Amino acid sequence: MPVIVARFVQVLRSRVRGWRAALTVALVVFITSWLALWLVEPASNEITAPENFFWWFVVTGSTVGYGDFFPETGLGHLVGAYVIIGGIVTLTILFTELAAYLSAMKGKRMKGVVDLDLSGHIVLLGYTPGRTERIVHELRVENRSRIALCAWEDVGEHPMPEDEQVQFVRGDLTAVDVLTRACVPSAATVVIDARDDNEALALAVAVDHLRPEVHLVAALRDMSRCQHLRYVNPGVQCVQWHMPNLLTEEALDPGITEVYAELMSSGGRGNTYSLRLPGSLSGRTFGDCQTLFGRDFGATVIAVRQDDGMTVSPAWAAPLTAGAVLYYLAEQRIDPGRLPATA
């Protein structure tokens, strides 16, 4: 009996592939064993009733064997052994196919050819060894959004498989089907970190076609090219390619590059100045000075340099000593003579 079943399975697997082989084995064993029991078992044995036989076949073929129904004759026992062998063969085929399917799916995910199922995520277009890993790390420090990392065909497999929150897509990044696989139409942010500025422009066009309202951030070598990108999407935020940390800041906090640009502009409303703290304010806390500067001069103190070095955004209760240097934002420089003469 085992030899016959083994030969049957060998012939079957050569002609039938996949899940159909397991289904065929189960059906053949089911029909033949039912007919055999009907022939060899006495009429008094209810095992051959359709509802009883189906139950007995399942529990016997799976080697569970509850024992509520069982064959009574010697030939019936032989049929039972046949069902057990057929069940083991069926389960073996099923588990083999399942393992092969999971392995194939893992391989496809590693190669970036599987459609992702994401929304409200960050899409990172472009991969540069070392640089991209740093960008992803910074994106993941404060943000829990999942990341779709998209690379061109020259990247053979997922470069960051150890991070479960980073999924991989590979292909022509200007193609609609590739961007759709990365779920760009449902993304919250798209970061373009291209190999050159012309490629960045092409990617911006492709992204805008699928999701014009997305928060789009692009790294550029030549910042004058930002004007060209804004022909495509007026809301795109351009970042100097050599400042990847600013790229991640803009991705996480939309508009922050505009703040930085305003701060660095000599004609902006938020120029940065410094002032040495007069003795009259010695002993005051940072909070006291912040309140004074804001109330009387419309200024914001952003950093303090004193004995223990430079501190950006000190604690509100931090004491200030005479001679400390305050760095502040204001429309114009504050005249030290307008500060209080006494503490």
ABEGO torsion letter per residue (X at the ends): XAAAAAAAAAAAAAABBEAAAAAAAAAAAAAAAAAAAAAABBAABAAABAAAAAAAAAAAAAGAGAGABBBABAAAAAAAAAAAAAAAAAAAAAAAAAAAAAAAAAAAAAAGABBBBBBGBBBBBEBBBGAAAAAAAAAAAABABBBBBBBBAABABBABAABAABBBBBEBAABAAAAAAAGAAABABBBBBBABAAAAAAAAAAAAAABAABBBBBBBABAAAAAAAAAABAABBBBBAABAAAAAAAAABBGAAAAAAAAABAABABBBBBBBBBAAABGBBAAAAAAAAAAAAGBBBABBBBAAEBBBGBBAABBBBBGBBBBBBBABBBBAAABBABX
